[in-house]
Amino acid sequence: MSLFKAASTVSALTLASRITGLARDVLFAAFFGVSALTDAFYVAFRIPNMFRRIFGEGAFSQAFVPVLAATRTEGGDEGARRLVDHVATVLLWTLVLLCIVGVVGAPLLVWALASGLRKDPAAYDAAVVMTRYMFPYIGFMSLVALAGGILNTWKKFAVPAASPVLLNVMLIASIVLVAPWFQRHGIEPIYSQCIGVMLGGVLQLAIQVPALRRIGMWPRFGLAWSGLRESWSDPATRKILGLMLPALLGVSGAQISLLINTQIASYLAAGSVSWLNNADRLMEFPTALLGVALGVVLMPQLAAARASQDEERYSGMLDWGLRLVVLLAVPSSVALLLFGVPLVATLFHYGAFTDADVRQVAIALAGYGTGLLGIVAIKVLAPGFYASHDMKTPMKIALAALAVTQLCNIALVPYLRHAGLALSIGIGALVNAGVLLAILLRRGRYRPRPGWGVFLLQVIVATIVLGAFLLWSNQAFPWMQWRTQAWLRAGAMAGMLAACAAIYFLSLALTGLKLRQFVTR
């Protein structure tokens, strides 16, 4: 499977996930609105998600996938099978312990993440209860990350990319079916979301099982103490654990920044956490469709190229990934900066979601959009280090970017409030990506192919044309006044997005850029 075809497969399935995610958020905003209790849910859901991103999709995947790819290249499927069994055993035992600690320590976790919720005792108590209900979600999702790492190494991208759809489907079902039932029986409806989260986690893990069995890689878990001891003594397993520590610190930088930002937002106006969350959900469209898809596809391929010492292929894949990032992230960033209100209004401006909420989310979205290029580029640049089993360099850079983000918070939040938090994350991501790129260039691991100057000029010209069209369309239609005409607004938005794509790619073609190079390279 070519890189472009693999990335397209992941992007298409990720798009399905994000569409169902937006449907979920639209229903959530219409049913629950924005309140202290919605802030409590977002805080409670963010806690297991934060640990999942640190331990599961973060440090674990970054350490596991390169070692698995190298083990398969050097020792074949049998060697890879032994590694999978041992790693799965250690991971399972760790997750059981972590879930117990998380459920017991829920009050401390909520206080650490959003102590400002204490100004509303009911919301604070609700956040603690929901954290306890949802914390075991991290166990299911970390095992999903293990399965996804295995399947991606075998170039089976479809199932891992499609599984997040199940979480969104379960949350939608919980809003449509469970929340009204709770309401009729005097139970706070927001608790229905806990049921959706847990069912989503179970189903996401369940669909990995047949896919792993088909390639003969369903792990044999060592449930006895002797099995754990044997798995722990495996040198390859210990190598992964050794690589996880610096990766853990690196991934934790972004999550610590998120924790600090949530803590700050909990002291701002009520609804600030929800505004940021809605803006973040919109940001997930370009970051997931571009960055996550490219990272998923490139990581095992870069690791295999490094293991076989094919430096030309390694550098060529990085060059291809970075050009694709620039091609698609730059116009997406401009769209988020100039077209925020129409986007937010079309997606969320229903039911209990007010005009003021639309404006506040759009301001936060513009802050995130400033750093979109950096956020996406990190997904391509960081695997360039992980493929070489270099976890320390990205860790140091991530911690430096964390410091930059917090300095920006000090300067921006007093004036921009919650939007300052989003802008600080964007600035930190640009710094992070810039330093990663500079080090790869200095070490000679990445050697840019000819034509970058002309390529950047072509993208800039096409983006200026797109920006002019977005400014016009922002004022040409009454996006906020179409609140009661949902289908008209949705149809107009679909037409605008299609026109934006046509204008941008036609402008690129007129400058002489040949898009076929991204397919054939």
C-alpha positions as CSV (number, residue, x, y, z in Angstrom):
1,M,0.0,0.0,0.0
2,S,1.4,3.4,-1.0
3,L,1.9,6.1,1.6
4,F,-0.7,8.3,-0.1
5,K,-3.3,5.5,-0.3
6,A,-2.6,4.5,3.4
7,A,-2.9,8.1,4.5
8,S,-6.1,8.6,2.5
9,T,-7.6,5.5,4.1
10,V,-6.8,6.7,7.6
11,S,-8.0,10.3,6.7
12,A,-11.3,9.0,5.3
13,L,-12.1,6.9,8.3
14,T,-10.9,9.7,10.6
15,L,-13.3,12.0,8.8
16,A,-16.2,9.6,9.6
17,S,-15.1,9.7,13.2
18,R,-15.0,13.5,13.3
19,I,-18.3,13.9,11.5
20,T,-20.0,11.6,14.1
21,G,-18.1,13.5,16.8
22,L,-19.5,16.8,15.6
23,A,-23.0,15.3,15.4
24,R,-22.4,14.2,19.0
25,D,-21.3,17.7,20.0
26,V,-24.2,19.4,18.2
27,L,-26.6,17.2,20.0
28,F,-24.8,17.7,23.3
29,A,-24.8,21.5,22.9
30,A,-28.5,21.6,21.9
31,F,-29.6,19.3,24.8
32,F,-27.3,20.4,27.6
33,G,-26.3,23.9,26.5
34,V,-23.3,25.5,28.4
35,S,-23.3,25.4,32.1
36,A,-21.3,24.5,35.2
37,L,-22.5,20.9,34.8
38,T,-21.3,20.7,31.2
39,D,-17.9,22.0,32.4
40,A,-18.0,19.2,35.1
41,F,-18.5,16.6,32.4
42,Y,-15.7,17.9,30.2
43,V,-13.4,18.0,33.1
44,A,-14.3,14.4,34.1
45,F,-14.0,13.1,30.6
46,R,-10.7,14.9,30.1
47,I,-9.1,13.1,33.0
48,P,-9.1,9.5,31.5
49,N,-8.5,11.1,28.1
50,M,-5.4,12.8,29.4
51,F,-4.1,9.6,30.9
52,R,-5.0,7.7,27.6
53,R,-3.0,10.2,25.6
54,I,0.0,10.0,28.0
55,F,0.1,6.3,28.5
56,G,-1.8,4.7,25.6
57,E,-1.7,6.7,22.4
58,G,1.2,8.8,23.7
59,A,4.3,7.4,25.4
60,F,3.4,3.7,24.9
61,S,2.7,3.9,21.2
62,Q,5.7,6.1,20.5
63,A,8.0,3.5,22.3
64,F,6.2,0.3,21.2
65,V,5.6,0.9,17.5
66,P,9.3,1.6,16.5
67,V,10.6,-1.4,18.6
68,L,7.9,-3.7,17.2
69,A,8.7,-2.6,13.6
70,A,12.4,-3.1,14.1
71,T,11.8,-6.5,15.8
72,R,9.7,-7.7,12.9
73,T,12.3,-6.5,10.4
74,E,15.1,-8.3,12.2
75,G,13.4,-11.3,13.8
76,G,10.3,-12.0,11.7
77,D,6.7,-12.5,12.8
78,E,7.7,-15.0,15.5
79,G,9.9,-12.5,17.2
80,A,7.2,-9.9,16.9
81,R,4.7,-12.3,18.4
82,R,6.8,-12.9,21.5
83,L,7.2,-9.2,22.0
84,V,3.5,-8.6,21.7
85,D,2.7,-11.2,24.3
86,H,5.1,-9.9,26.8
87,V,4.2,-6.2,26.3
88,A,0.5,-7.0,26.5
89,T,1.0,-8.8,29.8
90,V,2.9,-5.9,31.4
91,L,0.4,-3.4,30.0
92,L,-2.6,-5.3,31.4
93,W,-1.3,-5.5,34.9
94,T,-0.3,-1.8,34.8
95,L,-3.8,-0.8,33.6
96,V,-5.6,-2.7,36.3
97,L,-3.5,-1.0,39.0
98,L,-3.9,2.5,37.3
99,C,-7.7,2.1,37.1
100,I,-8.0,1.3,40.8
101,V,-5.8,4.2,41.8
102,G,-7.8,6.5,39.5
103,V,-11.2,5.6,40.8
104,V,-10.1,5.9,44.4
105,G,-8.2,9.2,43.8
106,A,-10.9,10.9,41.7
107,P,-11.4,13.8,44.1
108,L,-7.7,14.6,44.0
109,L,-7.6,14.4,40.2
110,V,-10.6,16.7,39.8
111,W,-9.0,19.2,42.2
112,A,-5.7,19.1,40.3
113,L,-7.4,19.6,37.0
114,A,-10.2,22.1,37.8
115,S,-10.2,23.3,41.4
116,G,-12.2,26.3,40.2
117,L,-15.2,24.1,40.0
118,R,-15.5,24.3,43.8
119,K,-17.2,27.7,43.4
120,D,-20.2,25.5,42.4
121,P,-20.2,22.5,44.9
122,A,-22.8,20.6,42.9
123,A,-20.7,20.8,39.7
124,Y,-17.5,19.8,41.6
125,D,-19.2,16.8,43.2
126,A,-20.7,15.8,39.8
127,A,-17.2,15.9,38.2
128,V,-15.8,13.6,40.9
129,V,-18.7,11.1,40.4
130,M,-18.4,11.1,36.6
131,T,-14.6,10.7,36.9
132,R,-15.1,7.5,38.9
133,Y,-17.6,6.2,36.4
134,M,-15.4,6.9,33.4
135,F,-11.9,6.4,34.6
136,P,-11.8,2.7,33.5
137,Y,-12.2,4.0,30.0
138,I,-8.4,4.4,30.0
139,G,-7.9,0.7,30.4
140,F,-10.0,-0.2,27.3
141,M,-8.4,2.6,25.2
142,S,-4.8,1.7,26.1
143,L,-5.5,-1.8,25.0
144,V,-7.0,-0.4,21.8
145,A,-3.7,1.6,21.3
146,L,-1.8,-1.7,21.7
147,A,-3.9,-3.3,19.0
148,G,-3.7,-0.3,16.8
149,G,0.1,-0.3,17.0
150,I,0.2,-3.9,16.0
151,L,-2.3,-3.5,13.1
152,N,-0.5,-0.4,11.8
153,T,2.8,-2.2,11.8
154,W,1.2,-4.9,9.6
155,K,-0.2,-2.1,7.4
156,K,-3.8,-2.8,8.5
157,F,-5.0,0.8,9.0
158,A,-8.7,0.5,8.6
159,V,-9.9,-0.9,11.9
160,P,-7.8,1.3,14.2
161,A,-8.9,4.4,12.3
162,A,-12.6,3.4,12.3
163,S,-12.9,2.4,15.9
164,P,-13.4,6.0,17.3
165,V,-16.7,6.1,15.4
166,L,-18.1,3.7,18.0
167,L,-17.5,6.0,20.9
168,N,-19.4,8.8,19.1
169,V,-22.3,6.5,18.2
170,M,-22.6,5.4,21.8
171,L,-22.5,9.0,23.1
172,I,-25.1,10.0,20.6
173,A,-27.3,7.1,21.7
174,S,-26.9,8.1,25.3
175,I,-28.0,11.6,24.5
176,V,-31.0,10.5,22.4
177,L,-32.1,7.6,24.5
178,V,-30.7,7.6,28.0
179,A,-30.6,11.4,28.8
180,P,-34.4,11.9,28.4
181,W,-35.1,8.7,30.4
182,F,-32.8,10.1,33.2
183,Q,-34.6,13.4,33.0
184,R,-38.1,11.8,33.3
185,H,-36.9,9.8,36.4
186,G,-35.3,12.7,38.2
187,I,-31.7,11.8,37.5
188,E,-29.3,14.5,36.3
189,P,-29.2,13.9,32.5
190,I,-25.5,14.7,32.2
191,Y,-24.7,11.3,33.8
192,S,-26.0,9.6,30.7
193,Q,-22.7,10.5,29.0
194,C,-20.8,8.2,31.4
195,I,-22.7,5.2,30.0
196,G,-22.0,6.2,26.5
197,V,-18.2,6.6,27.2
198,M,-17.9,3.2,28.8
199,L,-19.9,1.4,26.2
200,G,-17.8,3.1,23.5
201,G,-14.6,1.9,25.1
202,V,-15.8,-1.7,25.3
203,L,-16.9,-1.7,21.6
204,Q,-13.7,-0.1,20.4
205,L,-11.7,-2.9,22.0
206,A,-14.0,-5.6,20.8
207,I,-13.7,-4.8,17.1
208,Q,-9.9,-5.1,17.4
209,V,-10.1,-8.8,18.3
210,P,-11.1,-10.2,14.9
211,A,-8.6,-8.0,13.1
212,L,-5.7,-9.2,15.3
213,R,-6.7,-12.8,15.1
214,R,-6.7,-12.6,11.3
215,I,-3.0,-11.7,11.3
216,G,-2.2,-14.1,14.2
217,M,-1.3,-11.4,16.6
218,W,-4.0,-11.5,19.3
219,P,-1.8,-11.4,22.4
220,R,-1.6,-14.2,25.0
221,F,-1.9,-12.4,28.3
222,G,0.1,-13.7,31.2
223,L,-2.5,-13.5,34.0
224,A,-0.4,-15.4,36.6
225,W,2.5,-13.8,38.5
226,S,5.0,-16.0,36.7
227,G,3.7,-14.7,33.4
228,L,4.3,-11.1,34.5
229,R,7.8,-11.9,35.8
230,E,8.7,-13.6,32.5
231,S,7.4,-10.7,30.4
232,W,9.2,-8.2,32.6
233,S,12.5,-10.0,32.1
234,D,12.3,-9.8,28.3
235,P,15.0,-7.4,27.0
236,A,12.8,-6.0,24.3
237,T,10.0,-5.3,26.7
238,R,12.4,-3.5,29.1
239,K,13.7,-1.5,26.2
240,I,10.2,-0.3,25.4
241,L,9.8,0.7,29.1
242,G,13.1,2.5,29.0
243,L,12.0,4.4,25.9
244,M,8.7,5.2,27.5
245,L,10.2,7.3,30.3
246,P,11.5,10.2,28.1
247,A,8.5,9.8,25.8
248,L,6.2,10.0,28.9
249,L,7.9,13.3,29.9
250,G,7.6,14.6,26.3
251,V,3.9,13.7,25.9
252,S,3.2,14.9,29.4
253,G,4.3,18.4,28.4
254,A,1.3,18.8,26.1
255,Q,-1.0,17.2,28.7
256,I,0.4,19.3,31.5
257,S,-0.3,22.4,29.4
258,L,-3.8,21.2,28.9
259,L,-4.2,20.6,32.6
260,I,-2.9,24.1,33.5
261,N,-5.2,25.6,30.8
262,T,-8.2,23.8,32.1
263,Q,-7.3,24.9,35.7
264,I,-7.1,28.5,34.5
265,A,-10.3,28.2,32.5
266,S,-12.2,26.9,35.5
267,Y,-11.5,30.3,37.2
268,L,-12.7,32.3,34.3
269,A,-16.4,32.9,33.3
270,A,-18.7,30.0,33.6
271,G,-18.7,28.1,30.3
272,S,-15.0,28.8,29.5
273,V,-14.1,25.1,29.7
274,S,-17.0,24.3,27.4
275,W,-16.1,27.1,24.9
276,L,-12.5,25.8,24.7
277,N,-13.7,22.2,24.3
278,N,-16.0,23.1,21.4
279,A,-13.2,25.0,19.7
280,D,-10.9,22.0,20.3
281,R,-13.4,19.7,18.7
282,L,-13.4,21.8,15.5
283,M,-9.6,21.8,15.6
284,E,-9.6,18.0,15.6
285,F,-10.8,18.0,12.1
286,P,-7.7,19.3,10.4
287,T,-5.3,17.9,13.1
288,A,-6.7,14.4,12.9
289,L,-7.3,14.3,9.1
290,L,-3.8,15.6,8.4
291,G,-1.5,15.1,11.4
292,V,-2.8,12.0,13.0
293,A,-3.3,10.2,9.7
294,L,0.3,11.0,8.6
295,G,1.7,10.1,11.9
296,V,0.0,6.8,12.0
297,V,1.1,5.9,8.5
298,L,4.7,7.2,8.7
299,M,5.7,5.9,12.2
300,P,6.1,2.2,11.3
301,Q,7.5,3.0,7.8
302,L,10.1,5.4,9.2
303,A,11.1,2.8,11.8
304,A,11.4,0.1,9.2
305,A,13.5,2.4,7.0
306,R,15.8,3.2,9.9
307,A,16.1,-0.5,10.9
308,S,17.2,-1.3,7.3
309,Q,19.5,1.8,7.2
310,D,17.7,3.1,4.1
311,E,18.4,6.8,4.8
312,E,17.2,8.0,1.4
313,R,13.8,6.5,1.9
314,Y,13.6,7.8,5.5
315,S,14.4,11.4,4.4
316,G,12.0,11.1,1.4
317,M,9.1,10.1,3.5
318,L,9.7,13.1,5.9
319,D,9.8,15.4,2.9
320,W,6.6,14.0,1.4
321,G,4.9,14.3,4.8
322,L,6.0,17.9,5.4
323,R,4.9,19.1,2.0
324,L,1.5,17.6,2.5
325,V,1.3,19.3,5.9
326,V,2.1,22.7,4.3
327,L,-0.3,22.1,1.4
328,L,-3.3,21.4,3.6
329,A,-2.6,23.0,7.0
330,V,-1.9,26.5,5.8
331,P,-5.3,27.1,4.1
332,S,-7.0,25.3,7.0
333,S,-5.4,27.7,9.4
334,V,-6.6,30.7,7.4
335,A,-10.1,29.3,7.3
336,L,-10.2,28.9,11.1
337,L,-8.9,32.5,11.5
338,L,-11.3,34.2,9.1
339,F,-14.3,31.9,9.0
340,G,-14.8,30.9,12.6
341,V,-18.3,32.4,13.3
342,P,-20.0,30.8,10.3
343,L,-18.4,27.4,11.1
344,V,-19.3,27.5,14.8
345,A,-22.8,28.8,14.1
346,T,-23.5,26.1,11.5
347,L,-22.4,23.3,13.8
348,F,-23.5,24.4,17.3
349,H,-25.9,27.3,17.2
350,Y,-29.1,25.4,18.2
351,G,-31.2,24.8,21.2
352,A,-29.6,26.1,24.4
353,F,-26.4,27.3,22.6
354,T,-26.6,31.1,22.4
355,D,-25.3,33.8,20.1
356,A,-22.7,34.8,22.8
357,D,-21.5,31.1,23.0
358,V,-20.9,31.2,19.2
359,R,-18.7,34.3,19.4
360,Q,-16.7,32.9,22.4
361,V,-16.0,29.6,20.6
362,A,-15.1,31.4,17.4
363,I,-12.5,33.6,19.3
364,A,-10.9,30.5,20.8
365,L,-10.9,28.8,17.4
366,A,-9.0,31.7,16.0
367,G,-6.4,31.2,18.7
368,Y,-6.0,27.5,18.0
369,G,-5.9,28.2,14.2
370,T,-2.8,30.4,14.6
371,G,-0.8,27.4,15.6
372,L,-2.4,24.7,13.4
373,L,0.6,24.4,11.1
374,G,2.8,23.6,14.1
375,I,0.3,21.2,15.7
376,V,0.0,19.2,12.5
377,A,3.8,19.3,11.7
378,I,4.7,17.8,15.0
379,K,2.8,14.7,14.1
380,V,5.2,14.2,11.2
381,L,8.5,15.6,12.7
382,A,8.3,13.8,16.1
383,P,8.1,10.3,14.5
384,G,11.3,11.1,12.7
385,F,13.0,11.0,16.1
386,Y,11.0,8.1,17.5
387,A,11.8,5.9,14.5
388,S,15.5,6.2,15.6
389,H,14.5,5.3,19.2
390,D,15.4,8.9,20.2
391,M,12.8,9.9,22.7
392,K,14.9,12.4,24.7
393,T,15.2,15.1,22.1
394,P,11.4,15.5,21.5
395,M,11.0,15.3,25.3
396,K,13.3,18.2,25.9
397,I,11.7,20.3,23.1
398,A,8.2,19.5,24.4
399,L,9.1,20.7,27.9
400,A,10.6,23.9,26.5
401,A,7.5,24.4,24.5
402,L,5.5,23.9,27.7
403,A,7.5,26.7,29.3
404,V,6.8,29.0,26.3
405,T,3.1,28.2,26.4
406,Q,2.8,29.2,30.1
407,L,4.8,32.4,29.6
408,C,2.3,33.2,26.8
409,N,-0.6,32.5,29.2
410,I,0.8,35.0,31.7
411,A,1.0,37.6,29.0
412,L,-2.2,36.9,27.1
413,V,-4.9,35.5,29.5
414,P,-5.4,38.8,31.4
415,Y,-6.4,40.4,28.1
416,L,-7.9,37.7,25.9
417,R,-9.3,35.4,28.7
418,H,-10.1,31.9,27.4
419,A,-8.9,32.8,23.8
420,G,-5.5,33.6,25.3
421,L,-5.3,30.0,26.5
422,A,-5.9,28.7,22.9
423,L,-3.5,31.2,21.3
424,S,-0.8,30.2,23.8
425,I,-1.1,26.5,22.8
426,G,-0.8,27.5,19.2
427,I,2.3,29.6,19.8
428,G,3.9,26.7,21.8
429,A,3.2,24.2,19.0
430,L,4.9,26.5,16.4
431,V,7.9,26.7,18.6
432,N,7.9,22.9,19.1
433,A,7.7,22.1,15.4
434,G,10.3,24.7,14.5
435,V,12.9,23.3,16.8
436,L,12.2,19.7,15.8
437,L,12.7,20.6,12.2
438,A,15.9,22.6,12.9
439,I,17.4,19.6,14.7
440,L,16.5,17.1,12.0
441,L,18.1,19.4,9.4
442,R,21.2,20.0,11.5
443,R,21.8,16.3,12.1
444,G,21.3,15.6,8.4
445,R,18.5,13.1,8.9
446,Y,16.2,15.1,6.9
447,R,17.5,16.5,3.6
448,P,14.8,18.6,1.8
449,R,14.3,17.7,-1.8
450,P,14.6,20.5,-4.4
451,G,11.7,22.9,-5.2
452,W,10.6,24.0,-1.7
453,G,10.9,27.7,-2.4
454,V,8.6,27.6,-5.5
455,F,6.3,25.2,-3.6
456,L,5.9,27.6,-0.7
457,L,5.3,30.6,-3.0
458,Q,2.5,28.6,-4.8
459,V,0.8,27.7,-1.5
460,I,1.0,31.3,-0.3
461,V,-0.5,32.7,-3.5
462,A,-3.4,30.2,-3.4
463,T,-4.0,30.9,0.3
464,I,-4.3,34.6,-0.3
465,V,-6.9,34.0,-3.0
466,L,-8.8,31.7,-0.6
467,G,-8.5,34.2,2.3
468,A,-10.1,36.9,0.1
469,F,-13.0,34.6,-0.7
470,L,-13.5,33.7,3.0
471,L,-13.6,37.4,4.0
472,W,-16.3,38.0,1.5
473,S,-18.4,35.0,2.4
474,N,-18.2,35.8,6.1
475,Q,-20.1,39.0,5.5
476,A,-22.2,38.0,2.5
477,F,-24.6,35.7,4.4
478,P,-26.5,36.1,7.7
479,W,-25.0,33.1,9.4
480,M,-26.2,33.9,12.9
481,Q,-29.7,34.9,11.7
482,W,-30.2,31.6,10.1
483,R,-30.6,29.9,13.5
484,T,-34.1,28.7,12.8
485,Q,-33.2,27.7,9.2
486,A,-30.8,24.9,10.0
487,W,-31.0,23.2,6.6
488,L,-30.5,26.4,4.7
489,R,-27.4,27.3,6.8
490,A,-26.0,23.8,6.5
491,G,-26.5,23.8,2.7
492,A,-24.9,27.2,2.4
493,M,-21.9,26.0,4.4
494,A,-21.5,22.9,2.3
495,G,-21.6,25.0,-0.8
496,M,-19.0,27.4,0.7
497,L,-16.6,24.6,1.7
498,A,-16.9,23.1,-1.8
499,A,-16.2,26.5,-3.3
500,C,-13.2,27.0,-1.0
501,A,-11.7,23.7,-2.0
502,A,-12.2,24.4,-5.7
503,I,-10.8,28.0,-5.5
504,Y,-7.7,26.8,-3.5
505,F,-6.8,23.9,-5.7
506,L,-7.6,25.7,-9.0
507,S,-5.3,28.5,-7.8
508,L,-2.6,26.0,-7.1
509,A,-3.0,24.5,-10.6
510,L,-2.8,28.0,-12.1
511,T,0.5,28.6,-10.4
512,G,1.8,25.3,-11.9
513,L,1.7,23.0,-8.9
514,K,1.2,19.4,-9.9
515,L,-0.8,17.6,-7.2
516,R,0.0,14.2,-8.8
517,Q,3.5,14.3,-7.2
518,F,1.8,13.8,-3.8
519,V,0.2,10.6,-5.0
520,T,3.1,9.1,-6.8
521,R,5.9,10.1,-4.4
